[in-house]
Amino acid sequence: MSNYVNRADAIVALKSFGRRYSDLISGPAGDDAWERLVRSPGTSGKSAVDYVALAIDELALFSVTAPQAARLDATKSALPEQRVAEVVTSQSISELQAMVKSVSAAAALALEARRDEDYENTMVVGRVETSLDQLASELVTTLGANLRHGEAAIDEAR
């Protein structure tokens, strides 16, 4: 269950997740020990890099969904049938950092571009009735929790 996040706070949070997830896996350049550490799974079975990949996927999906979410009376489907970002966790740390910063900014811009009245109105996303406030609140809550899980995975791998 997510907490309600107002539109302005959601935009700020979405902007900040790029830096926060990038910082999660940043370490000394070329340090093999750090690379192994951020790629080592914690007790959840996921590594810090896995959580960055999940964040990239969720942010990319939101950045496509938010602008396309249609009013309730619309007939077209807005949600893509498959995931937007197929992130390969074998990419370099610097590539993952650049990706998470990019999709974080795109997600914030997508929400910023919507009108204030669209934020809480019921809309159709895919074939589901929901609202941008629900989507954004769930995303912010999930990304915050997964950031903590990524930090825990690093601590557990040490």
C-alpha positions, 0 to 999 in steps of 0.5 A: 500500500502506498502513501498519498504523494501530492503532485509537487512532491511527486515531481521533486521525488521523481527528479531526485531518484536519478541521483539517489539511485546513481549514488547507490552504485557509485564507487571508485572508478575501475574498482573491481571489489566495488563492482562485485559488491554492488552486483552481489545479491543480498538476502532478498536475492537482488543486488543493488544493481538489480534495484537500479535496473528495476528503478529504470524500468519503472521510471521509463514505464511511468514516463510513457504512461503519464502523458498517455493516460486518457480521460475516463471516457477515452477509448484507446489504451494507454499502457504499453503491453510490455515493459518499456525498458528491458535493462540488462544488469550486465551493463557498466555501472556508468551506463546504469547511472546515466540511464537512471538519471535520464529516465528519472528526469523523463518521468518527472517531466512527464508528470510536470507536463500534465495539468493539475486537474489531471492528477487526481481525476480518474483516468484510463491507463491500459484497461484499468481505471486509476489516477495519476496520483495513485500511479505516482504515489505508488511509484514514489513509495516503491522506489523509496523502498527499493532504494532502501533494499539496494542499500541493504543488499550492499550492507549484507554483501560486505 
